[in-house]
Amino acid sequence: MDAIRHHTFGPPEVLVLEQVPDPVPGPGQVLVDAVAHGVHLLDTALRRGDTDAPLPLPSLPAVPGREVAGTVSDVGPGVDPAWRGRLVAAHLGPVPDGGGYARRVVTGVGTLHTLDGDAPLEPASAVALVGTGRTAVYTLDVAEIAADDVVVVTAAAGGLGSLFVQEALHVGARVVALAGGQTKLAALRGLVAGPGRDGRAPGPGHVDRHEPAGRDGSAPPDADRLALVDYSVDGWERAARAALGGERATVVLDGVGGELGTAATALLTARHAPGQAPHDAPAPGAAPGHTAEAPAGASRPGRLITYGWASGAPNRYTSWAGDDRIRPADGERGFEVRYVVGPDAPPMDDPRAYQQRAIAHAASGRWRVATHRVPLAEAARAHRELEERRTVGKVVLV
C-alpha cells in the first residue's frame, strides 16, 4: 500500500511516498481504507526531530499522522462483521508514529466514529474533527465564552481558529478575528458568512467587517459582531483596537504566541492608545454610520486562553516565557491565563466525548469545516505550507 515515511529527521523533503505491507487487524481492531489523513503541527515537530515536542520522537522509519477517515474493509477477531463497509473517522491516539499517513490503517473499534448516519459528513471534514475539532471543543470549554464577551482570535483562518470564531458568534459574543493576508480573510469571511457578500473591499487599516445578506436578503444576526483584521499589515494593533470600539477585549484565544500573540493579549488590558479614536468612532472598514458599542462583558475579568506557540516563541504573558514574562503594569486591568496544554492545563478526561461533540457540531451545521487539501503523495508540500503558515483551515491529505 501507499504510505508516507521518513527515514531521518529533517525538513519536509524527508517525507517520501513508499510501498509498505498492508497491516492486519488484530483482536478488537478494524482495517480502514483511508481516503483522508489529518495533518497537525505536532506532525511537523516530530518530523523535524524536535525533542521538546509533546510526544517522544518516533522510531525510524516512521509513518506520521494520527487522524484518518475512510471505509472499514476488514475486521479482526471479536469485532462485529457489520462494521465492514462503514464510513468512519478515527484518532489513532497519542503515539509518535501513529501510521496515519497510509492508505490502510489498523485501529481499535473503540476509536471509530461513524459518518454515514442521518447527517453524513465527508471524510476530509470529519478527519478535521477527531483531532483539531476535539481540541477546539476542549479549549472552548476552558474559555467559557458567553454572549457578553468580546473575543480576539489569533490565526483565525486556521483549523482551530476558524472553529473558535464560529462558536463565539454562535453563543452571541463579539469577535475580532486576526489572520495574515487578504486571502485568509476572504476565506474566513466566506466560511462564516456564506453567500450574499456585498463585495466591498476592506477599508483603511485592513479591517473587514462582514455584512452578509441572509437567505432572504437580510443581514444575519451576527453581521455586526465580527471584524476581520489583517495582522500582516503594519499598524494592525490600531485596527484591532478600532474594531473593539476602543474598549478592552474580554477573551483572547492564542495558539500563535510570539509577537503576535503577545500584542493580541495586550488588548485585554488597554483601552484606546494615545492618538487613537475614542470608542464611539467607527472602526476602519465598518459600514458608514456604524458605531461600535462598549462591550457588556468589559466589566468581567479577562481571560487569555493559550494553547501553544506556532510561531516558535511563547506568548510573553504566559509562564512559558520565563524571565521574559510580561505582567500588567500598575493601573492596568489584570486577567487570568488559562492553559490548554502543559502541566497547568486541566485534564482532557474523555477525548472521545470531545470528538463526538465536535462531529455533532459539524453535522448539525453549527460549525462549517475549512480544509486545505493536498494529495497524499505531496505530504512534503503540505508540511512546508503548514510551517510557512500558507494554509487556510485544517490541512488534510487526500
Secondary structure, 3 states (H helix, E strand, C coil): CEEEEECCCCCHHHCEEEECCCCCCCCCEEEEEEEEEEECHHHHHHHHCCCCCCCCCCCCCECCCCEEEEEEEEECCCCCHHHCCCEEEEECCCCCCCCCCECEEEEEHHHEEECCCCCCCCHHHHHHHHHHHHHHHHHHHHHCCCCCCEEEECCCCEHHHHHHHHHHHHCCCEEEEEECCHHHHHHHHHHHHCCCCCCCCCCHHHEEECCCCCCCCCCCCCCCCEEEEECCCCCHHHHHHHHCCCCCCCEEEECCCHHHHHHHHHHHCCCCCCCCCCCCCCCCCCCCCCCCCCCHHHHCCEEEEECCCCCCCCCCCCHHHHHHCCCCCCCCCCEEEEECCCCCCCCCCCHHHHHHHHHHHHHHCCCCCCEEEECHHHHHHHHHHHHCCCCCEEEEEC
